[in-house]
């Protein structure tokens, strides 16, 4: 049977009522307080306080503060007036029961309206995030296409300029070759004419002699000169076939690491097997969307925009494709912290720490985040000893981090039951 709290004090102004209710050593939370327009109830087992107010109040703007063993209510009146008493006097049981039931019904309707409003707001935010993501991707795609088009135009201009230069060079070479050939043939013609003139001069004896034919000699000399000046014939064209040893990797065999390559091929085969398995959600995805790295980046963008459930879905699919990436579990733990899924946050942080081995300088930052997120989840579950162990482990990795040191000090005070000095 509940114990009724009769002791209370109140005062009023024209617009507000100030009510102070002692707790008698009980620990109160906002969940123990129910307030409507004309009904106020505080239920802290085994204590109970109930009041049907004298006049309606503005329950939306009214406040309740818990501290120093009291609950201090500030109730704003709907209509400015001075009350004769705090509670409604001379009210029969039927009226009191009606007011209680009406207050509960109104509270339920209000909660339902708030839930619907939150649902609509969440859908609008999700739609806005999707539209924003699509706009960003479209802008990025357009930027890449513009860069490709500019590069193509630049290469086309350079190719056209090179062709024109080649044509001009070929014309100059042909003109120069013709001039050189003309200069070489002219002296040969002059020497041929001189030799012909010498053969036509008569002998000194005055006797008629038959002129000596020089056709064969002149032709042989001329042809000999032409042979000396003649250019060699061009080389015959041929095709050379080169065969290479088949290689999966582009590096040469002497530069490769066979063991590491075999391990990589094994992981790729396992990833392809997972992708080709009966994952119904992968049927409508593109090839690039089946990449765990692409899904991780997608989840990071959704987390930055506040879409934590969407980010968790992206990380879940990425983990199913590749469960050896510690950053997937680490980022999913951050989402679970935002969604108050504390046990899942602890599991993901622990899994990330298992994969972040051996401890090396390159993964120090990731290990610090894993310890802090797991410690935060422990503390929110009021497991302060376990949370302190994680914070101290993070401090060993990064001893200069003042924020982690300050949070660890607060946890120590909570464990000792003392408050830190100001």
URZIHU-V443278 format. One record per residue. N is the residue number from 1. RES is the residue in one small letter. PSI is psi in whole degrees, 0 to 359 (999 if undefined). OMEGA is omega in whole degrees, -180 to 180 (999 if undefined). Layout:
BEGIN
[[N/RES/PSI/OMEGA] [N/RES/PSI/OMEGA]]
END
This chain:
BEGIN
[[1/x/133/-177] [2/x/153/176] [3/x/121/-177] [4/x/133/175] [5/x/107/-179] [6/x/336/-176] [7/x/122/174] [8/x/160/178] [9/x/145/180] [10/x/156/174] [11/x/163/-175] [12/x/158/169] [13/x/187/-178] [14/x/333/-174] [15/x/350/-174] [16/x/159/176] [17/x/134/-180] [18/x/116/-174] [19/x/131/178] [20/x/126/-176] [21/x/118/179] [22/x/147/-176] [23/x/342/180] [24/x/45/176] [25/x/356/179] [26/x/155/-180] [27/x/117/-176] [28/x/151/174] [29/x/164/177] [30/x/335/-180] [31/x/343/-179] [32/x/357/-173] [33/x/132/175] [34/x/129/-177] [35/x/133/174] [36/x/194/-175] [37/x/322/-175] [38/x/18/-177] [39/x/130/-180] [40/x/132/-178] [41/x/134/175] [42/x/116/-177] [43/x/106/177] [44/x/90/-175] [45/x/132/6] [46/x/12/-175] [47/x/150/-179] [48/x/135/175] [49/x/131/-178] [50/x/137/-179] [51/x/129/171] [52/x/110/-170] [53/x/157/-176] [54/x/323/-179] [55/x/163/-179] [56/x/150/178] [57/x/168/176] [58/x/94/-175] [59/x/344/-180] [60/x/316/-177] [61/x/347/179] [62/x/151/-175] [63/x/161/176] [64/x/127/179] [65/x/133/-179] [66/x/126/179] [67/x/153/178] [68/x/36/176] [69/x/13/-179] [70/x/160/167] [71/x/121/-177] [72/x/115/-179] [73/x/140/171] [74/x/104/-175] [75/x/119/-179] [76/x/127/-178] [77/x/145/176] [78/x/325/178] [79/x/127/-180] [80/x/120/179] [81/x/159/178] [82/x/129/-179] [83/x/147/175] [84/x/330/178] [85/x/170/-180] [86/x/318/-176] [87/x/164/180] [88/x/121/-178] [89/x/159/176] [90/x/38/178] [91/x/129/-180] [92/x/172/-176] [93/x/323/-179] [94/x/319/179] [95/x/319/178] [96/x/318/179] [97/x/321/179] [98/x/317/-180] [99/x/320/178] [100/x/310/-178] [101/x/320/179] [102/x/321/179] [103/x/318/180] [104/x/317/180] [105/x/316/179] [106/x/321/178] [107/x/320/178] [108/x/316/178] [109/x/318/179] [110/x/318/179] [111/x/321/179] [112/x/317/178] [113/x/318/179] [114/x/321/178] [115/x/316/179] [116/x/319/179] [117/x/319/178] [118/x/321/179] [119/x/315/179] [120/x/317/179] [121/x/320/179] [122/x/318/178] [123/x/320/179] [124/x/318/179] [125/x/319/179] [126/x/319/178] [127/x/318/180] [128/x/319/179] [129/x/320/178] [130/x/316/179] [131/x/319/179] [132/x/319/179] [133/x/317/179] [134/x/321/178] [135/x/318/179] [136/x/316/180] [137/x/322/178] [138/x/317/178] [139/x/319/179] [140/x/319/179] [141/x/319/179] [142/x/321/179] [143/x/318/180] [144/x/319/178] [145/x/321/178] [146/x/319/178] [147/x/319/179] [148/x/317/-180] [149/x/318/177] [150/x/318/180] [151/x/322/179] [152/x/316/178] [153/x/321/179] [154/x/315/179] [155/x/321/179] [156/x/318/178] [157/x/317/179] [158/x/321/179] [159/x/318/179] [160/x/319/178] [161/x/320/179] [162/x/319/178] [163/x/317/179] [164/x/319/178] [165/x/321/178] [166/x/318/178] [167/x/314/179] [168/x/320/179] [169/x/319/178] [170/x/321/178] [171/x/315/180] [172/x/318/-180] [173/x/320/-180] [174/x/319/178] [175/x/317/179] [176/x/321/179] [177/x/320/178] [178/x/318/180] [179/x/317/180] [180/x/319/178] [181/x/321/178] [182/x/319/179] [183/x/330/179] [184/x/328/-178] [185/x/326/-178] [186/x/311/178] [187/x/326/179] [188/x/319/178] [189/x/319/180] [190/x/317/179] [191/x/324/178] [192/x/318/179] [193/x/320/179] [194/x/317/-179] [195/x/323/177] [196/x/319/179] [197/x/321/179] [198/x/323/-179] [199/x/338/-180] [200/x/351/180] [201/x/130/-179] [202/x/163/180] [203/x/162/-175] [204/x/334/-178] [205/x/352/179] [206/x/349/179] [207/x/148/-180] [208/x/120/178] [209/x/153/179] [210/x/125/-180] [211/x/139/-178] [212/x/128/-180] [213/x/131/-180] [214/x/17/-176] [215/x/313/-178] [216/x/320/-179] [217/x/312/-178] [218/x/321/-179] [219/x/320/-179] [220/x/320/178] [221/x/316/-178] [222/x/317/180] [223/x/326/178] [224/x/318/179] [225/x/321/180] [226/x/323/179] [227/x/323/179] [228/x/326/-178] [229/x/351/-175] [230/x/137/-179] [231/x/152/179] [232/x/154/180] [233/x/149/179] [234/x/156/-180] [235/x/150/179] [236/x/141/179] [237/x/147/179] [238/x/162/-180] [239/x/128/-180] [240/x/125/178] [241/x/130/180] [242/x/126/179] [243/x/136/-180] [244/x/156/176] [245/x/130/-179] [246/x/129/-178] [247/x/137/175] [248/x/322/-179] [249/x/149/-177] [250/x/343/-178] [251/x/158/178] [252/x/158/-176] [253/x/326/-178] [254/x/340/-179] [255/x/358/-174] [256/x/166/175] [257/x/101/-169] [258/x/317/-177] [259/x/315/-180] [260/x/323/179] [261/x/320/179] [262/x/320/178] [263/x/318/179] [264/x/317/179] [265/x/322/178] [266/x/318/179] [267/x/320/179] [268/x/319/179] [269/x/320/179] [270/x/320/178] [271/x/319/177] [272/x/324/178] [273/x/319/179] [274/x/319/-179] [275/x/321/-178] [276/x/359/180] [277/x/186/-174] [278/x/60/173] [279/x/101/-175] [280/x/332/-178] [281/x/350/179] [282/x/355/-174] [283/x/324/-176] [284/x/4/-178] [285/x/152/174] [286/x/171/-178] [287/x/317/-179] [288/x/337/179] [289/x/352/176] [290/x/9/180] [291/x/124/-180] [292/x/325/180] [293/x/320/179] [294/x/319/178] [295/x/324/178] [296/x/315/178] [297/x/322/178] [298/x/317/178] [299/x/322/178] [300/x/319/179] [301/x/318/179] [302/x/321/178] [303/x/319/-180] [304/x/330/180] [305/x/1/177] [306/x/6/178] [307/x/80/-173] [308/x/324/179] [309/x/318/176] [310/x/321/179] [311/x/320/179] [312/x/319/179] [313/x/319/179] [314/x/317/180] [315/x/324/179] [316/x/314/-180] [317/x/322/178] [318/x/322/179] [319/x/324/178] [320/x/331/177] [321/x/322/-179] [322/x/106/-177] [323/x/22/180] [324/x/7/-180] [325/x/111/-177] [326/x/331/-178] [327/x/333/177] [328/x/313/179] [329/x/323/-179] [330/x/315/180] [331/x/324/179] [332/x/328/176] [333/x/321/177] [334/x/320/177] [335/x/317/180] [336/x/326/175] [337/x/318/179] [338/x/325/-178] [339/x/2/179] [340/x/25/171] [341/x/77/-167] [342/x/320/180] [343/x/321/177] [344/x/324/177] [345/x/321/178] [346/x/318/180] [347/x/315/-178] [348/x/321/179] [349/x/319/179] [350/x/319/179] [351/x/320/178] [352/x/320/179] [353/x/326/176] [354/x/321/-178] [355/x/339/-179] [356/x/51/178] [357/x/146/-1] [358/x/157/179] [359/x/116/180] [360/x/164/-180] [361/x/332/-177] [362/x/333/-179] [363/x/20/179] [364/x/314/-178] [365/x/318/180] [366/x/321/179] [367/x/323/177] [368/x/315/179] [369/x/319/-179] [370/x/315/179] [371/x/318/-178] [372/x/317/-178] [373/x/321/177] [374/x/320/178] [375/x/321/177] [376/x/317/179] [377/x/318/177] [378/x/316/-178] [379/x/322/178] [380/x/338/172] [381/x/6/-180] [382/x/26/172] [383/x/73/-170] [384/x/328/-179] [385/x/312/178] [386/x/321/179] [387/x/321/179] [388/x/322/178] [389/x/319/179] [390/x/319/180] [391/x/322/178] [392/x/325/175] [393/x/321/177] [394/x/323/179] [395/x/326/177] [396/x/325/179] [397/x/317/-178] [398/x/79/-175] [399/x/346/-178] [400/x/0/-178] [401/x/105/-176] [402/x/328/-179] [403/x/315/179] [404/x/321/179] [405/x/319/179] [406/x/317/178] [407/x/321/179] [408/x/322/178] [409/x/320/178] [410/x/319/-179] [411/x/322/178] [412/x/318/179] [413/x/323/178] [414/x/321/-180] [415/x/321/-179] [416/x/348/-179] [417/x/24/179] [418/x/161/177] [419/x/141/178] [420/x/145/180] [421/x/146/-177] [422/x/999/999]]
END
